[in-house]
Amino acid sequence: MRRVLVLLPLLALASCKKDESPGAAKVTVDYSGFLPGCVQVNARDEGSGKELSTTVAGKGERTGGSLTVAVIAPSGWGSTIQVEARAFEQTCEAASPVVTRSTSVTLTPGTPVPVALSLQATDGDGDGYVSVLTGGTDCQDNNPDIHPGATELCNDVDDNCNGQSDTVELRLGQSCTEGEGCEGVRACGGNGEVLCNMPLAVYAYPDVDQDGHGDRNAAPVAFCAGIPQGYVTGPASDCNDNNASIRPGATELCNGVDDNCNDEIDETFTDLGTACTAEAQCAGVYVCDASGIATTCQATTTPNDWFLDGDGDTFGDGTAVTSCVSPGAGYVQAGGDCNDGNPFTYPGATELCDGLDNNCDGNVEGPEVCPSGGANWVAQDVGAMDQEWRSIFTEVPGDVTVVGNQGGVAILTVGSTTFQTNATNCGDLSRGWNAVWADMANQGRGYLGSSGGHLSFVDRSQVACTETHGNLVRSTQGLVGFRHEGTLELHGVTQNSGTVNQGLTFKWTGGIGPSALSFGPAAVAPLFDIHGRSRAVMFAVGGTDNGGNRGRIHRFNPSSGQWQSESVETSIPGMGRLRGVWVVNDKVAFAVGERMGGANTVLQWNGSTWSRMPFPNTNSETLTSVVAFGARSVYVTAKSGRIYRYDGTGWQILFDNSAFAFNDIAGTSPADLWVAGDNGKILHWPQ
């Protein structure tokens, strides 16, 4: 690479008047084979002998380069000047240049005269020093470590090019003392250094911790009159001479230290740093334990408190389980639920018009939450006075289907305040409808079952019933539906099967014709209600009308498609016939029925076992239906005109009027409850 340095002016300052200068020269200095540390350019007037000079650092590569200097002759100089370039190895203060070139130049006023000077020398090893053969000082130009100023090594080579032998310059062979006064002579060591060769000396290493191993990081010390305490002749292998427990052959502990000086740390504990599961199911890694002879699993994550959420509202209560992972299904990380059996009650919940503390702030809802004038069970007369509303269904707030005797069918749609009762072809006037289930995924089509053995459906768009089966010869008491593998399944129960004290279960796909309807293979006790959330958890309840223990519960087996007895008649004595059942989820269900021996029949299922719930026996009566939203949010109707609520602390009577007789209850929340009764009465809470 060639670089040009232009310096104007360098050698002289021209007069302000152009005609006073005899002229100028443009001097280009090329150099090859070396890179000078400094270039000196001189100009001399041949007439007067006056001289001017400047110095410029060499520019370019190790193999050469160039620079340009402008020479402007001062006023008074003649037209002929001598221009000379001198190249130096390091600085221009050196005694003599490496190479010099000069030439005579005749100046021409007003026109710079080009001048070229070429300097050649050899720096073969590129160490910045030119070979002595080409005027430099490098005595060995094929080795960059040998040049003037280099460190002189003890190697029989003139490393610094001063012309002296190692014997003279390094005083080899002269006497010396070292260590504890041992005498010797100066000699070359193995790495070019000079040492004191003491044949009679014994070299020992410091052993500060006196564990028999010398400090491997310390230099040996020469002793001529015995080795003192704290030194050993070897081995010099101690990696920590301040700790006697650390030495070659020591037991390697788990402590982050190289105890046995093999340049490895904790190498016998191969599980260090590997993943493990610590206490509370937390992810962790193996670390050294306090003993130093074993490892222990240390958590790398912090465990959380988990609470069992019994009602599925994402808040739990009770004693927390501390763990990094969920203890199982139903556990959540938020606690503080003041009623973990009511999914509408948890910290921050919206207050409902239900007379309960929904948001767990210690207060029930204010009057602004309930309808104007306050909340009440409001009765509406629907149909004739002798109308018995026997079954009611709602899945969407404001959408209700209710059926009863005399072929009664009433439908309330969202946004309306009046039930529509003009559906046609809904006969079976002799006995009437006992069961209804509406398919909200199919425009609210209602499926009906009657005591006269009829199955029908009612389409809202046509305001008419379509009979599918008219000769069951069995009194249908309950219906529930859901889709299984994309197909709608309705499961129902009958009170009888043509045999006294026997009922049947059936499955109906909602269609017309024999293929749409199938019965269970075996008769069971008379059944009065059925409910489930899926085929996995579905119960049918009923019982005999005589005997000492009348209640019966059957559960659907989704694997076999058959119903199996829960054997409550042997595990829970003193039950009356069961009239209603409601499944909340896979672990909560309730059943209610007739009194027996002065005691009411209220049962609760905990996911595996049915048990009797306490109920105020002072109000012994026939309980007809139940709806529940959680284990602590249960509503029950009675034939006596009472409505009960269980909130986890006990039962309360929410409504009591002997002029009413209630048959069924349904609801979408504790703030949207519907009750069907005799005498054309339908009740709604809270308005």
VOGU-3710 file (C-alpha; in Angstrom, 3 decimals, decimal comma):
1> mrrvlvllpl> 0,000/0,000/0,000  1,373/3,461/-0,927  0,439/6,452/1,162  1,233/10,083/0,324  1,897/12,728/2,926  1,871/16,282/1,599  3,380/18,945/3,847  3,115/22,535/2,671  5,346/24,264/3,481  7,903/22,228/5,369
11> lalasckkde> 11,348/23,513/4,606  10,688/27,193/4,320  7,983/29,729/4,513  7,576/31,564/1,271  7,486/35,312/1,196  4,075/36,895/0,837  5,265/38,104/-2,570  5,372/35,300/-5,097  8,273/36,768/-7,111  10,588/36,709/-4,094
21> spgaakvtvd> 10,782/32,852/-4,069  13,088/31,301/-6,661  10,620/28,357/-6,929  9,509/25,084/-5,311  10,070/21,356/-5,630  7,651/18,476/-5,078  9,802/15,751/-3,532  8,495/12,154/-3,608  10,412/9,709/-1,429  9,891/6,006/-2,184
31> ysgflpgcvq> 11,316/3,310/0,017  11,191/-0,461/-0,465  12,290/-3,542/1,481  11,711/-1,836/4,818  9,527/0,683/6,673  11,635/3,510/8,130  10,749/4,752/11,564  11,624/8,279/10,459  12,491/10,021/7,159  14,507/13,263/7,184
41> vnardegsgk> 14,300/15,506/4,102  16,995/18,238/3,732  17,277/21,119/1,255  20,543/23,104/0,772  21,086/26,204/-1,341  24,209/25,455/-3,408  25,022/29,123/-3,669  24,848/30,154/-0,017  25,185/26,755/1,638  22,115/27,451/3,765
51> elsttvagkg> 20,118/24,407/4,809  16,599/23,604/6,008  15,194/20,185/7,023  12,068/18,380/8,249  11,317/14,904/9,617  8,373/12,723/8,716  7,301/9,367/10,231  7,476/6,510/7,775  4,123/5,552/6,265  3,119/2,308/4,577
61> ertggsltva> 3,769/-1,377/5,146  6,754/-3,348/6,444  7,802/-3,898/2,850  7,769/-0,252/1,785  5,794/2,872/1,062  6,211/6,523/-0,007  5,635/10,062/1,112  5,674/13,503/-0,562  7,189/16,705/0,765  6,842/20,151/-0,789
71> viapsgwgst> 10,025/22,252/-0,746  9,512/25,998/-1,156  12,821/27,822/-1,418  13,002/30,891/0,849  13,572/34,340/-0,562  17,258/34,918/-1,205  18,061/31,355/-2,261  19,426/30,644/-5,682  17,724/28,570/-8,331  19,847/25,478/-7,686
81> iqvearafeq> 19,312/23,447/-4,523  20,477/20,081/-3,277  17,614/17,797/-1,978  18,523/14,832/0,235  16,370/12,074/1,907  17,682/10,073/4,839  15,892/6,976/6,267  16,343/5,904/9,913  15,325/2,589/11,533  13,520/3,917/14,607
91> tceaaspvvt> 13,915/7,681/15,140  15,742/10,517/13,429  17,854/10,923/16,583  19,852/7,824/15,594  23,584/8,300/14,982  23,395/7,544/11,313  20,750/6,855/8,720  20,206/3,489/7,146  20,248/4,830/3,618  20,634/8,284/2,051
101> rstsvtltpg> 19,802/9,589/-1,438  20,219/13,119/-2,832  19,935/15,021/-6,088  20,493/18,532/-7,436  17,388/20,432/-8,487  17,076/23,571/-10,624  14,010/25,547/-9,560  11,678/27,363/-11,874  9,715/30,291/-10,407  5,952/29,633/-10,380
111> tpvpvalslq> 6,183/25,978/-11,340  6,951/23,176/-8,796  9,717/20,881/-9,996  9,028/17,149/-9,409  11,795/15,307/-7,615  11,927/11,535/-6,959  14,255/9,892/-4,470  14,285/6,121/-3,986  15,556/4,459/-0,808  16,227/0,736/-0,643
121> atdgdgdgyv> 17,162/-1,413/2,377  16,281/-4,854/3,749  14,220/-5,703/6,875  13,769/-9,408/6,154  12,176/-10,409/9,477  9,927/-7,325/9,725  11,102/-6,384/13,220  11,682/-2,730/12,278  15,467/-3,088/12,122  17,341/-3,144/8,819
131> svltggtdcq> 19,962/-5,759/8,065  23,557/-4,710/8,743  24,245/-5,764/5,149  22,102/-2,843/3,878  23,241/-0,205/6,357  21,107/-1,186/9,348  21,768/-2,595/12,827  19,981/-5,997/12,710  22,737/-8,552/13,093  20,402/-11,450/12,173
141> dnnpdihpga> 17,680/-10,270/9,822  15,915/-13,616/9,571  14,795/-13,689/13,236  12,421/-10,984/14,546  13,501/-11,746/18,142  17,105/-10,720/17,438  17,733/-7,003/17,033  19,199/-4,084/18,985  17,360/-3,575/22,263  16,177/-7,195/22,521
151> telcndvddn> 16,556/-9,011/25,835  19,819/-10,915/25,915  19,171/-14,585/26,655  21,605/-17,179/27,882  21,712/-19,134/24,610  25,061/-18,461/22,869  23,326/-15,993/20,539  23,905/-12,239/20,315  20,196/-11,433/20,834  20,655/-7,649/21,192
161> cngqsdtvel> 23,243/-7,290/18,427  25,755/-5,502/20,695  28,605/-7,764/19,650  29,162/-9,203/23,151  29,089/-12,908/23,906  26,807/-14,362/26,578  29,825/-15,168/28,713  30,839/-11,510/28,850  27,475/-9,854/28,937  25,785/-12,284/31,367
171> rlgqsctege> 28,917/-12,866/33,457  28,730/-16,619/33,001  31,108/-18,602/35,155  31,410/-15,915/37,808  30,700/-16,790/41,441  27,273/-16,217/42,972  25,276/-16,899/46,121  21,571/-17,591/46,490  19,049/-18,994/48,920  20,598/-19,657/52,299
181> gcegvracgg> 24,060/-18,465/51,240  24,919/-21,413/49,075  27,803/-20,622/46,718  27,800/-21,403/43,042  28,623/-20,036/39,607  26,425/-18,221/37,119  25,212/-20,568/34,363  22,495/-20,841/31,753  19,185/-22,314/32,789  16,786/-24,285/30,654
191> ngevlcnmpl> 14,711/-21,340/29,386  17,466/-18,879/28,547  17,573/-17,397/32,044  20,718/-17,151/34,166  20,751/-19,037/37,432  23,169/-19,653/40,199  24,369/-23,218/39,805  24,918/-24,610/43,297  25,833/-28,319/43,139  25,866/-28,672/46,919
201> avyaypdvdq> 22,484/-27,072/47,534  19,288/-28,998/48,314  16,122/-27,498/46,885  12,967/-27,630/48,999  9,424/-26,311/48,646  7,353/-24,434/51,247  4,960/-26,678/53,215  3,098/-24,087/55,306  0,284/-26,416/56,416  2,830/-29,214/57,084
211> dghgdrnaap> 0,801/-31,884/55,375  3,903/-33,358/53,688  3,177/-31,818/50,307  4,985/-28,760/49,035  3,293/-25,749/47,536  3,068/-26,397/43,816  2,692/-22,690/43,111  5,919/-21,700/44,961  9,499/-21,630/43,621  11,984/-24,020/45,234
221> vafcagipqg> 14,395/-22,612/47,825  18,045/-23,739/48,017  19,394/-24,881/51,377  23,027/-25,783/52,042  22,891/-26,564/55,762  19,796/-28,735/56,189  16,122/-28,209/55,420  14,248/-26,234/58,094  10,723/-26,977/59,363  8,032/-25,834/56,967
231> yvtgpasdcn> 9,832/-27,062/53,861  9,852/-30,407/52,085  11,928/-31,706/49,215  8,812/-32,924/47,472  6,477/-33,605/46,043  5,513/-30,040/45,199  1,869/-30,991/44,601  -0,188/-29,108/47,229  -2,826/-26,912/45,520  -3,659/-25,087/48,799
241> dnnasirpga> -0,696/-24,911/51,179  -2,734/-23,093/53,836  -5,110/-25,998/54,533  -3,786/-29,386/55,659  -7,082/-31,043/54,645  -6,445/-30,145/51,022  -3,676/-32,242/49,459  -3,184/-35,087/47,001  -4,871/-38,246/48,274  -7,326/-36,403/50,536
251> telcngvddn> -11,001/-37,419/50,478  -12,909/-35,348/47,965  -15,780/-33,623/49,777  -18,887/-32,041/48,293  -17,947/-28,442/49,013  -16,994/-26,690/45,790  -13,275/-27,193/46,534  -10,610/-29,366/44,871  -9,773/-31,297/48,059  -7,472/-33,893/46,455
261> cndeidetft> -5,608/-31,488/44,139  -6,455/-33,352/40,934  -7,718/-30,145/39,326  -11,312/-31,344/39,522  -13,998/-30,161/41,949  -16,557/-32,489/43,607  -15,920/-35,020/40,843  -17,214/-38,006/42,849  -20,663/-36,438/43,207  -21,903/-37,032/39,685
271> dlgtactaea> -25,492/-35,893/40,323  -24,498/-32,335/41,256  -26,417/-29,807/39,194  -28,800/-32,384/37,720  -32,558/-31,932/37,912  -34,568/-33,399/40,755  -37,882/-32,986/42,563  -37,582/-31,287/45,932  -40,039/-31,062/48,809  -43,517/-29,782/47,984
281> qcagvyvcda> -43,125/-31,196/44,455  -40,852/-28,310/43,481  -38,359/-28,519/40,625  -34,793/-28,445/41,899  -31,189/-29,461/41,392  -28,824/-31,555/43,451  -26,426/-29,522/45,622  -23,973/-30,376/48,382  -25,594/-30,951/51,748  -24,336/-29,548/55,028
291> sgiattcqat> -22,301/-32,674/55,853  -20,184/-32,356/52,723  -20,315/-36,090/52,096  -23,605/-36,276/50,167  -25,926/-34,282/47,947  -29,440/-33,049/48,559  -32,195/-31,810/46,269  -32,595/-28,040/46,568  -35,709/-26,376/45,143  -35,210/-23,820/42,397
301> ttpndwfldg> -38,836/-22,662/42,479  -40,998/-21,338/45,287  -44,083/-23,367/46,261  -47,550/-21,855/46,274  -50,521/-22,310/48,559  -53,281/-24,380/46,966  -56,892/-24,474/48,151  -59,553/-27,015/47,285  -62,211/-25,352/45,141  -65,336/-27,364/45,809
311> dgdtfgdgta> -67,728/-25,327/43,673  -65,574/-24,536/40,642  -65,606/-20,736/41,005  -61,730/-20,566/41,015  -61,634/-19,697/44,741  -61,128/-22,219/47,522  -61,110/-22,336/51,292  -59,867/-24,524/54,089  -56,289/-25,405/54,992  -53,833/-24,614/52,222
321> vtscvspgag> -51,610/-27,267/50,669  -48,145/-25,860/49,942  -46,793/-27,207/46,675  -45,125/-26,168/43,414  -47,636/-28,190/41,421  -51,343/-28,638/41,776  -52,183/-31,305/44,368  -54,854/-32,535/41,989  -58,059/-31,681/40,217  -60,095/-28,992/41,908
331> yvqaggdcnd> -57,209/-27,133/43,581  -56,669/-23,423/42,926  -54,207/-20,818/44,201  -56,802/-18,287/45,370  -58,340/-18,716/48,801  -60,847/-16,726/50,811  -64,068/-18,283/49,506  -66,675/-17,635/52,202  -68,963/-20,342/50,783  -67,097/-22,945/48,810
341> gnpftypgat> -70,276/-24,816/47,997  -71,848/-21,960/46,052  -70,256/-21,075/42,688  -71,899/-17,661/42,797  -70,141/-16,742/46,033  -66,422/-15,831/46,157  -64,241/-12,763/46,776  -65,118/-10,094/44,231  -68,194/-11,866/42,891  -71,111/-9,831/41,602
351> elcdgldnnc> -73,780/-9,493/44,258  -76,987/-11,346/43,336  -80,460/-10,828/44,651  -80,394/-13,986/46,735  -80,138/-12,773/50,322  -76,526/-14,023/50,541  -73,085/-12,421/50,784  -71,868/-13,209/47,271  -68,661/-11,133/47,265  -67,512/-12,269/50,735
361> dgnvegpevc> -67,359/-8,738/52,158  -69,496/-9,675/55,168  -72,671/-8,042/53,854  -75,611/-9,279/51,821  -76,632/-7,387/48,708  -78,001/-3,896/48,983  -81,508/-2,932/47,864  -80,154/-1,614/44,565  -79,307/-5,197/43,475  -82,877/-6,464/43,784
371> psgganwvaq> -85,953/-5,397/41,815  -87,690/-2,168/42,713  -89,808/-2,701/45,800  -87,646/-5,582/47,040  -87,197/-9,251/46,209  -90,073/-11,698/46,534  -91,298/-15,039/45,404  -93,816/-13,767/42,873  -96,633/-16,117/41,827  -98,145/-16,041/38,357
381> dvgamdqewr> -101,328/-17,812/37,334  -100,725/-19,734/34,123  -103,539/-21,754/32,631  -106,728/-22,877/34,372  -107,175/-22,961/38,118  -107,121/-26,769/38,083  -103,888/-26,850/36,111  -101,176/-28,900/37,812  -97,748/-27,760/36,628  -95,646/-30,880/37,227
391> siftevpgdv> -92,258/-30,323/35,541  -90,309/-27,153/34,769  -87,087/-26,589/32,800  -84,797/-23,584/32,319  -81,254/-23,366/31,088  -81,101/-19,761/29,896  -82,299/-16,879/32,128  -85,744/-15,798/30,976  -86,395/-18,959/28,936  -88,717/-21,445/30,697
401> tvvgnqggva> -90,707/-24,498/29,605  -93,291/-26,017/31,929  -95,721/-28,940/31,466  -98,549/-30,451/33,456  -101,890/-32,220/33,456  -104,571/-31,816/30,828  -101,878/-31,654/28,151  -100,686/-28,366/29,556  -97,607/-26,829/27,901  -96,445/-23,275/28,732
411> iltvgsttfq> -93,368/-21,526/27,268  -91,773/-18,252/28,376  -89,224/-16,757/25,991  -86,452/-14,280/26,756  -87,764/-10,734/26,968  -91,378/-11,782/27,549  -93,315/-11,645/30,821  -96,179/-13,902/29,729  -96,209/-17,650/29,257  -97,549/-18,874/25,902
421> tnatncgdls> -100,032/-21,734/26,407  -101,582/-22,176/22,962  -99,505/-25,091/21,646  -101,672/-27,483/19,636  -101,716/-31,286/19,386  -100,368/-31,590/22,940  -103,049/-34,057/24,003  -103,038/-36,825/26,613  -105,674/-34,824/28,454  -106,579/-37,772/30,663
431> rgwnavwadm> -103,319/-37,779/32,592  -101,063/-35,026/31,294  -97,358/-34,417/31,001  -95,041/-35,340/33,891  -91,603/-34,545/32,412  -89,984/-31,968/30,140  -86,480/-31,301/28,836  -85,693/-28,546/26,302  -82,894/-28,705/23,732  -81,544/-25,140/23,702
441> anqgrgylgs> -79,109/-26,107/20,958  -82,106/-26,814/18,702  -84,171/-23,643/19,102  -85,539/-24,749/22,448  -87,391/-27,829/21,193  -89,126/-29,323/24,220  -89,337/-33,093/24,777  -92,334/-34,315/26,810  -93,282/-37,495/28,627  -96,722/-38,281/29,991
451> sgghlsfvdr> -98,365/-40,464/32,567  -100,457/-41,972/29,768  -97,437/-43,426/27,991  -96,842/-40,741/25,355  -93,561/-39,189/24,180  -93,758/-35,992/22,126  -91,825/-32,887/21,251  -93,025/-29,332/20,888  -91,467/-26,909/18,379  -91,738/-23,239/19,280
461> sqvactethg> -91,758/-22,055/15,679  -94,851/-24,157/14,968  -96,411/-23,803/18,430  -97,405/-27,445/18,114  -96,595/-30,867/19,534  -95,513/-33,877/17,482  -96,200/-37,285/18,979  -93,379/-39,784/18,545  -94,559/-42,716/20,672  -98,128/-43,068/21,833
471> nlvrstqglv> -98,364/-46,464/23,423  -95,641/-46,910/26,011  -98,213/-48,083/28,565  -95,854/-46,645/31,152  -96,021/-43,419/33,115  -92,964/-41,299/32,225  -91,703/-39,390/35,263  -88,419/-37,781/34,216  -86,318/-36,789/31,209  -82,774/-35,509/30,778
481> gfrhegtlel> -80,810/-35,055/27,586  -77,310/-34,436/26,252  -75,337/-35,197/23,139  -73,134/-38,253/22,971  -70,759/-38,596/20,030  -72,751/-35,944/18,178  -76,135/-37,610/18,702  -78,837/-36,326/21,040  -79,700/-38,827/23,744  -82,704/-38,451/26,043
491> hgvtqnsgtv> -82,776/-40,700/29,049  -86,033/-41,243/30,874  -87,618/-43,219/33,697  -91,082/-44,667/34,271  -93,051/-45,248/37,408  -94,215/-48,667/36,298  -93,527/-51,382/33,784  -96,836/-53,185/33,878  -95,758/-54,929/37,058  -96,515/-53,674/40,545
501> nqgltfkwtg> -93,595/-51,861/42,221  -91,442/-51,963/39,103  -90,319/-49,246/36,734  -88,134/-49,026/33,666  -85,369/-46,875/32,207  -85,295/-45,925/28,542  -83,181/-44,123/25,978  -84,808/-41,988/23,289  -82,994/-40,252/20,426  -85,937/-37,878/19,973
511> gigpsalsfg> -87,114/-39,394/16,733  -90,229/-41,259/15,654  -90,411/-44,998/15,290  -89,261/-48,071/17,224  -85,573/-47,580/16,425  -85,558/-44,265/18,272  -86,617/-45,822/21,593  -85,045/-48,598/23,675  -85,705/-49,822/27,229  -83,397/-51,130/29,884
521> paavaplfdi> -83,303/-54,924/29,919  -84,364/-55,295/33,534  -87,154/-53,733/35,551  -86,198/-51,617/38,541  -88,112/-49,992/41,368  -90,686/-47,363/40,375  -88,708/-44,253/39,374  -89,833/-40,623/39,698  -86,908/-38,471/38,498  -83,662/-38,559/36,555
531> hgrsravmfa> -80,802/-36,081/36,183  -77,185/-35,952/35,082  -74,529/-33,757/33,565  -73,262/-36,460/31,232  -73,437/-40,192/30,714  -70,600/-40,470/33,249  -72,660/-39,170/36,179  -76,414/-39,749/35,859  -78,830/-40,933/38,557  -82,438/-42,123/38,601
541> vggtdnggnr> -84,397/-42,137/41,878  -87,646/-43,585/43,134  -88,745/-46,383/45,408  -91,473/-48,707/46,501  -94,688/-47,636/48,152  -94,465/-50,128/50,983  -91,883/-51,770/53,163  -89,565/-50,451/55,829  -86,992/-48,748/53,600  -88,520/-47,468/50,392
551> grihrfnpss> -85,945/-45,226/48,693  -84,008/-46,445/45,651  -81,182/-44,904/43,570  -79,760/-46,263/40,306  -76,700/-45,014/38,427  -76,035/-45,248/34,703  -72,978/-47,253/33,661  -71,628/-45,612/30,466  -69,476/-48,624/29,647  -72,301/-51,160/29,582
561> gqwqsesvet> -75,152/-48,737/28,892  -77,078/-50,269/31,819  -78,311/-48,981/35,173  -76,939/-50,299/38,456  -78,345/-50,001/41,963  -76,526/-47,779/44,461  -77,875/-50,040/47,271  -78,908/-47,101/49,432  -81,791/-49,177/50,789  -79,240/-51,201/52,768
571> sipgmgrlrg> -76,752/-48,426/53,635  -79,228/-45,674/54,646  -82,114/-46,941/56,767  -85,445/-45,180/57,198  -85,819/-43,632/53,720  -89,072/-42,748/52,061  -89,538/-42,883/48,329  -87,292/-40,423/46,473  -89,086/-37,862/44,296  -86,304/-35,640/42,952
581> vwvvndkvaf> -82,591/-35,769/42,089  -80,069/-33,162/40,883  -76,448/-33,654/39,789  -74,222/-30,605/40,325  -70,945/-32,078/39,043  -68,877/-35,253/39,154  -68,663/-35,112/42,945  -71,862/-33,503/44,147  -75,486/-34,620/43,800  -78,661/-34,429/45,919
591> avgermggan> -81,869/-36,463/46,190  -85,066/-35,712/48,133  -88,274/-37,571/48,809  -91,124/-38,543/51,096  -90,958/-38,606/54,863  -90,564/-41,973/56,561  -91,268/-42,570/60,215  -91,476/-38,855/60,915  -88,102/-38,089/59,284  -87,533/-36,309/56,002
601> tvlqwngstw> -85,487/-37,880/53,260  -82,645/-35,652/51,990  -79,513/-37,362/50,602  -76,164/-36,042/49,417  -73,595/-37,728/47,133  -69,872/-36,885/47,532  -68,567/-38,514/44,397  -68,600/-42,048/45,742  -71,117/-42,434/48,587  -74,672/-41,356/49,363
611> srmpfpntns> -75,414/-40,179/52,905  -78,361/-38,615/54,739  -78,301/-34,868/55,339  -79,759/-33,340/58,510  -83,129/-31,701/57,879  -85,547/-29,986/60,280  -87,794/-32,898/61,286  -90,291/-30,518/62,820  -91,367/-29,891/59,253  -91,727/-33,527/58,265
621> etltsvvafg> -93,336/-33,577/54,861  -93,044/-34,775/51,290  -90,182/-33,117/49,454  -90,903/-33,071/45,711  -87,895/-31,625/43,877  -84,391/-30,247/44,252  -82,053/-27,956/42,317  -78,498/-27,202/43,422  -75,616/-25,030/42,271  -73,029/-26,408/44,693
631> arsvyvtaks> -72,635/-28,428/47,858  -73,773/-25,399/49,882  -76,345/-23,955/47,538  -79,372/-26,264/47,496  -83,074/-25,454/46,994  -85,878/-27,920/47,746  -89,658/-27,731/47,222  -92,328/-29,402/49,321  -95,906/-30,464/48,671  -96,860/-28,355/51,678
641> griyrydgtg> -96,117/-25,071/49,901  -92,666/-24,574/51,380  -89,377/-23,748/49,658  -86,165/-24,547/51,543  -82,574/-23,427/51,048  -79,363/-24,993/52,371  -76,331/-22,629/52,482  -73,816/-24,860/54,217  -74,713/-23,739/57,716  -78,271/-25,061/57,844
651> wqilfdnsaf> -81,693/-25,101/56,213  -83,894/-22,020/55,998  -87,508/-21,725/54,882  -87,627/-19,176/52,062  -91,358/-19,470/51,320  -94,234/-20,933/53,319  -97,852/-20,836/52,174  -100,107/-23,820/52,696  -102,356/-22,582/49,875  -99,683/-23,751/47,440
661> afndiagtsp> -98,530/-27,237/46,514  -95,186/-27,413/44,712  -94,105/-30,136/42,285  -90,801/-29,051/40,694  -88,067/-26,413/40,882  -85,480/-25,218/38,332  -83,121/-22,264/37,979  -80,049/-20,829/36,316  -78,692/-19,239/39,515  -79,760/-18,387/43,063
671> adlwvagdng> -81,086/-15,140/41,566  -83,211/-16,877/38,921  -85,387/-19,650/40,408  -88,654/-21,067/39,051  -91,154/-23,291/40,908  -94,080/-25,187/39,340  -97,159/-26,016/41,416  -100,813/-26,916/41,489  -103,741/-24,569/40,808  -101,919/-23,049/37,811
681> kilhwpq> -99,248/-21,453/40,021  -95,720/-20,735/38,749  -93,381/-18,845/41,102  -90,242/-16,881/40,280  -87,508/-15,431/42,472  -86,888/-12,523/42,810  -89,653/-10,941/40,695
//
